[in-house]
Amino acid sequence: MNSFCRKVAKLLLSLLLLLSLSGLLSDSSALAGLTDDRFDGNIFPLYAGNGSLVPPKVTLAESLKRDNPTLVVFYVDDSSDCKEFVAVVNQLDAFYGRAADFIAMTVDAIAPQDHYESTDLGYYYKGLVPQTVLFNQAGEVILDETGTIPFEQIDDKLREAFNLLPRTESVELKRRQVNEINTELVRE
């Protein structure tokens, strides 16, 4: 074998080693998606298309001092249920984001303590995600649910908080698929 062939063979072996070490040739299961429990980044910009919800603009203590309803959503970035639910939170933000405070809190950011004050997010966290807690303008909890809950259930509570017409007396909105992640409410 001549020296040129040996250099090419060494170069190819080096390249192959480099690619295998970087994981490009391995069957990596690090790829994540909407329907799995793998981490692939912050789910609000990825799956809801709304990175403006994280980090929250106000703390719970600040929000409770204001006269706005407050929606708190506890989540983790590597949960398929949370990934699915952020689209609902995004739709709620589209309708109520200027009039209500939205606090999306990853549970990893809640510092473990023996005791929490009622102005601390840890006071309300039940240990399951997603969890949705809705406060009215007086700071009273009017909804506290775990799991993925439908837009309509939270919307009904927000309508009560804002003293809006119930869904049965207002223009009915129907879900329309926008893409594989988000839905949009439209008149039919």
Phi, psi and omega in degrees: 000132181279170186293329178295316180295321178295320180294319178295318179296318178296318179297316179295318178296319178297316179296317178298316178296315179299315179295319181290324177292326180280354177086002182289332180262346181281160176277081186280131176260023179281350178288130184244162179209181184298326189260013178235171181257042179254148179280133173219015178126183180292126189285340181293310176289329184286312189252343178251347182068025185221084177283355182287347180277346180232135349291162181299148181283335180225158173275167178297319180300316178295317182295320181292339177281341181271170180263030181252145167298153181232126176253120178251130176237119175268134184209169167229151184284346183248039178238126179296326177296318179293321179299319179291321187287335183297335176294323177294315180298320179298317178296319177297319178297324179298322182273322190242000187300334179274340184253343180236156175268134178247126178236104175264118186235119173289133185294340177295340181269357178275115181288127179293132180220161176285329183217137176242147173276162181292352176264000178264139179298326180299337178298328186259344185288128183264354179098003179235150178229152347290153174231134181242126177235127180242127177254142173277184183297334180276359180085013180269140178286121179247354175205133176212097185230146173252156180091177178282124179240150185289152176311314186299323181295317179286321179301318179300318180291321177293323177299319177297315182298321182269001181058045177265165177300142174297159181305324182293340182253001180245177180298128182282130177253138180247148177287137175230130181292124178266311174207193185290352184245309187262153171236163181228141178267130182220159172286145180261000000 
